[in-house]
Amino acid sequence: MRQHLLEAIRKKKAPHKVGSLRGVAISKIVSSSNKILALSYDGDVHFWQRTDSDQPGSSFENGNLIFATISTAIGRVKDIAAVYHDDVQNFAAITETDDVYIWQQCNGETLSSPTLTSFSTLDQVFAQQARTFRPLKSEEEKVIPGKIIAKSSLNECAQQFMDDTETSDFAFVVEGKKIHVHKLILMMRCAVFKTMFQGDWKESNTSEQTVEGHSYVAFYAFMKYFYTDEIDLPPDSALELLALAHFYHLPALQEKCGKFIKRGVTVENAAAIFEKAIQYEAKELEEYVFKFCVDHMTGVISSDGFKTLKPDTLSELLRRAAQHGAFKN
């Protein structure tokens, strides 16, 4: 009886933790039958598969798993795709330099490692096989003569032009990498950019600007917000995005950042987040983190983040905590 129960548990489909990805922030996952690709926010492509997917007890726990990082040789990847049809598995990736690579089955041949192609988009990879890796556009989204694409909203239409090299008229260079944008969209969304591009600033007469003091990941997410209204970045970069929202006077983005950051508050980072919330005038986040500190005062005081607080912030935190009775016996 016990053996039958264990066998049933082995066969049951359930989530399994992939230990090799511990600490890696993943932005996208695609899969075929028994092969999976995961794209990290750092632009790395991780790959894993079962060595024997038909074995009843095969799982991520019993060693029947091959795991590898496959994108180091082709550079930073910005998107991936996969198609599985008639037992044929195809994978594709496009890099920041718009180079498209494919591997696995292709035109009857097996490619075990990423191979450079002449394609310029992921859609073209699968079009020659009369397949797609994402849903086809509905009738109201098809191309209409005289128009670009009929979308249900301006925001949906703008999303497809983020970091588009063909239509952009400006680029920010961050950590040596370019982010292609459109001045009009930035001016519509942000008064600071409107002043920058329409005023006497040097950026009004140039085609690019080098950004110092910010990571590529955070600034890319900042630009993407103008096109999508969404926050898309690893949690550990959220405070940097909050700083950008404060500097460019974007209260709506500050509010979104605050809600995003709240989900990741711990005793280790609470003190540091409290300090940044004060610095960037994020009042709601400041109040939330302060209450968290009061409720977990012993752990917060023992954390490394608490030890690095500036004297003024430290005094403010302790004073307010004392007023709330955090140190009473």
C-alpha positions in Angstrom: 0.0 0.0 0.0 2.8 2.4 1.0 4.7 1.6 -2.3 1.6 2.4 -4.4 1.1 5.7 -2.6 4.7 6.7 -3.2 4.4 5.8 -6.9 1.2 7.9 -7.1 3.0 10.9 -5.6 5.8 10.6 -8.0 3.5 10.6 -11.0 1.5 13.6 -9.7 2.3 16.8 -11.6 3.4 19.5 -9.1 5.7 22.5 -8.9 9.3 21.8 -8.1 12.0 24.3 -7.0 14.9 24.6 -9.4 17.8 24.9 -7.1 20.2 26.1 -9.8 18.2 29.3 -10.3 18.3 30.3 -6.6 18.9 34.0 -6.4 18.3 34.6 -10.2 15.5 37.0 -11.1 13.6 35.5 -14.0 11.6 37.7 -16.5 10.3 35.1 -18.9 9.9 31.3 -19.2 9.1 29.3 -22.4 8.9 25.5 -22.9 8.4 22.7 -25.3 7.6 19.1 -24.3 10.4 18.4 -21.8 12.7 21.3 -22.4 12.5 24.7 -20.7 14.2 28.1 -21.2 14.3 30.8 -18.6 15.4 34.4 -19.4 16.8 36.4 -16.5 16.7 40.1 -16.0 20.4 40.1 -16.6 19.9 38.8 -20.1 21.1 35.2 -19.5 19.2 32.2 -20.9 19.1 29.2 -18.6 18.0 25.8 -20.0 17.0 22.6 -18.4 15.3 19.3 -19.4 14.7 15.8 -18.1 17.0 13.1 -19.4 14.1 10.6 -19.6 10.7 12.3 -19.6 8.9 9.0 -20.1 10.2 7.5 -16.9 7.3 7.4 -14.4 9.4 8.6 -11.5 11.3 11.2 -13.4 11.2 14.5 -11.6 13.4 17.5 -10.7 14.3 15.8 -7.4 15.9 12.5 -8.5 18.9 13.7 -10.6 17.2 13.2 -14.0 17.8 16.8 -14.9 20.2 18.6 -17.2 20.7 22.3 -16.4 22.9 24.8 -18.2 23.3 28.5 -19.0 23.6 28.8 -22.8 23.6 32.5 -23.7 27.0 33.6 -22.5 28.5 33.1 -26.0 25.9 35.1 -27.8 25.7 38.2 -25.5 22.8 39.7 -23.6 19.4 38.3 -24.7 16.2 40.4 -24.6 13.6 37.9 -25.6 13.1 34.2 -26.1 10.5 31.9 -27.8 9.7 28.3 -28.2 7.4 26.1 -30.4 6.5 22.4 -30.0 4.6 20.7 -32.8 4.6 17.1 -34.1 7.4 16.1 -31.8 9.6 18.9 -33.2 11.0 21.4 -30.7 12.3 24.8 -31.8 13.9 27.6 -29.7 14.9 31.1 -30.6 16.4 34.1 -28.9 17.1 37.7 -29.9 19.9 39.7 -28.4 20.2 43.4 -27.5 22.0 43.9 -30.8 19.0 42.3 -32.6 20.9 39.1 -33.6 18.5 36.2 -33.8 19.7 32.7 -32.8 17.9 29.3 -33.1 18.6 25.8 -31.9 17.1 22.3 -31.5 15.2 21.2 -34.6 15.4 23.5 -37.6 14.5 22.5 -41.2 15.0 18.8 -40.4 18.4 19.4 -38.8 19.3 19.2 -35.1 21.2 22.2 -33.7 22.5 21.5 -30.2 23.7 25.1 -29.5 22.4 28.6 -30.5 23.1 29.3 -34.2 23.1 32.7 -35.7 20.5 33.3 -38.4 19.7 36.1 -40.9 16.3 36.8 -39.3 15.6 40.1 -37.6 12.6 39.1 -35.4 11.4 36.0 -33.5 8.2 35.9 -35.6 10.2 35.4 -38.8 11.9 32.3 -37.3 8.6 30.4 -37.0 6.8 32.0 -40.0 8.8 29.8 -42.4 7.3 26.8 -40.7 3.7 28.3 -40.8 3.8 28.5 -37.0 3.7 31.2 -34.3 5.0 31.4 -30.8 2.2 33.8 -29.6 -1.5 34.3 -30.3 -2.4 35.7 -33.7 -3.8 39.3 -33.7 -7.6 39.5 -33.6 -9.6 41.2 -36.4 -9.5 44.6 -34.7 -5.7 44.4 -34.3 -4.8 43.7 -37.9 -2.9 46.2 -40.0 -5.2 48.8 -41.7 -4.1 50.8 -44.8 -3.0 54.3 -43.7 -2.5 53.3 -40.1 0.1 51.4 -38.1 -1.9 49.0 -36.1 -5.5 49.2 -34.8 -5.1 48.7 -31.0 -7.8 49.2 -28.4 -5.8 51.9 -26.7 -2.9 54.3 -27.2 -1.0 52.6 -24.4 -1.3 49.2 -26.2 -0.1 50.7 -29.4 2.9 52.4 -27.7 4.1 49.2 -26.1 5.3 47.7 -29.3 7.6 50.6 -30.0 9.6 50.4 -26.8 13.3 50.3 -27.6 12.6 50.2 -31.3 15.6 51.1 -33.3 13.7 51.8 -36.5 11.3 54.5 -35.2 13.1 56.0 -32.2 14.6 59.5 -32.3 16.6 59.4 -29.1 18.7 57.0 -27.1 19.9 56.8 -23.5 23.3 55.1 -23.1 23.5 53.3 -19.8 26.4 51.1 -18.8 27.5 51.2 -22.4 24.2 49.9 -23.7 21.6 51.9 -25.7 17.9 52.2 -24.8 16.0 53.6 -27.8 13.0 55.9 -27.0 10.7 58.5 -28.6 10.9 62.1 -27.5 7.2 62.6 -28.0 6.2 59.8 -25.7 8.5 61.0 -23.0 7.3 64.6 -23.3 3.7 63.4 -23.1 4.3 61.5 -19.9 6.9 63.7 -18.0 7.2 67.5 -17.6 11.0 67.1 -17.0 11.5 65.5 -20.4 9.3 68.0 -22.0 11.5 70.8 -20.7 14.6 68.9 -21.6 13.7 68.3 -25.3 11.9 71.6 -26.0 14.1 73.9 -24.0 17.6 75.1 -24.3 19.2 71.9 -22.9 21.8 70.3 -25.0 19.6 67.1 -25.3 17.1 69.1 -27.5 19.8 69.1 -30.2 21.4 65.7 -29.8 20.3 62.1 -30.5 21.6 60.5 -27.4 22.5 61.0 -23.8 24.8 59.1 -21.5 23.3 58.3 -18.1 25.6 58.0 -15.1 24.8 56.7 -11.6 22.1 54.3 -12.6 22.0 50.7 -13.6 20.9 49.5 -17.1 18.2 47.3 -15.5 16.6 50.2 -13.5 16.8 52.8 -16.3 15.4 50.3 -18.8 12.4 49.7 -16.5 12.0 53.4 -16.0 11.8 54.0 -19.8 9.5 50.9 -20.2 7.1 52.5 -17.7 6.4 55.4 -20.1 5.3 52.9 -22.7 3.4 50.3 -20.6 2.4 51.9 -17.3 3.8 48.8 -15.6 6.8 48.1 -13.4 9.0 45.3 -14.7 12.3 44.8 -12.9 13.9 42.7 -10.2 12.8 43.6 -6.6 16.4 44.6 -5.6 16.3 47.4 -8.2 13.0 48.8 -7.1 14.6 51.4 -4.8 16.6 52.7 -7.7 13.4 53.1 -9.8 11.8 54.9 -6.8 14.8 57.4 -6.9 14.2 58.0 -10.6 10.5 58.6 -10.1 11.3 61.1 -7.4 13.9 62.9 -9.4 11.6 63.2 -12.5 8.6 64.2 -10.4 6.4 61.2 -11.2 4.0 60.6 -8.3 2.1 57.9 -10.0 5.3 55.9 -10.6 6.3 56.6 -7.0 3.1 55.1 -5.8 3.5 52.0 -7.9 7.1 51.6 -6.7 5.9 51.9 -3.1 3.4 49.1 -3.5 6.0 47.0 -5.3 8.6 47.5 -2.6 6.2 46.7 0.2 6.0 43.1 -0.9 9.7 42.6 -0.3 10.2 44.3 3.1 12.2 42.1 5.6 14.0 42.7 8.9 17.2 42.9 6.9 16.2 45.7 4.5 13.5 47.5 6.5 15.8 50.2 7.9 17.4 50.9 4.6 14.0 51.2 2.9 12.8 53.5 5.7 15.7 55.8 5.0 15.1 55.8 1.2 11.4 56.4 1.7 12.2 59.6 3.7 14.8 60.7 1.1 12.5 60.2 -1.8 9.4 61.6 0.0 7.4 58.4 -0.4 5.2 59.0 2.6 2.9 56.0 2.3 5.9 53.7 2.0 7.7 55.4 4.9 4.7 54.9 7.2 4.3 51.2 6.1 8.0 50.4 6.7 8.0 52.3 10.0 5.2 50.2 11.3 7.0 47.1 10.2 10.1 48.2 12.1 8.1 48.8 15.3 6.5 45.3 15.0 9.9 43.7 14.3 12.2 46.0 16.3 14.6 43.4 17.7 15.3 41.9 14.3 15.6 45.3 12.6 18.1 46.6 15.1 20.2 43.5 14.8 20.3 43.8 10.9 23.2 45.1 8.9 21.0 47.6 7.3 20.3 49.2 10.6 24.0 49.6 11.3 24.5 51.7 8.1 21.7 54.2 8.8 22.7 57.9 8.7 22.7 59.5 12.2 19.6 61.7 11.3 17.6 58.7 10.1 18.7 56.6 13.1 17.5 59.3 15.5 14.2 59.7 13.7 13.5 56.0 13.7 14.3 55.5 17.4 12.4 58.7 18.4 9.2 57.7 16.6 9.6 54.0 17.8 9.8 55.2 21.4 6.7 57.3 21.0 4.9 54.2 19.8 6.0 52.2 22.8 8.5 50.0 21.0 10.9 50.0 24.0 8.5 49.5 26.9 8.9 46.5 29.1 
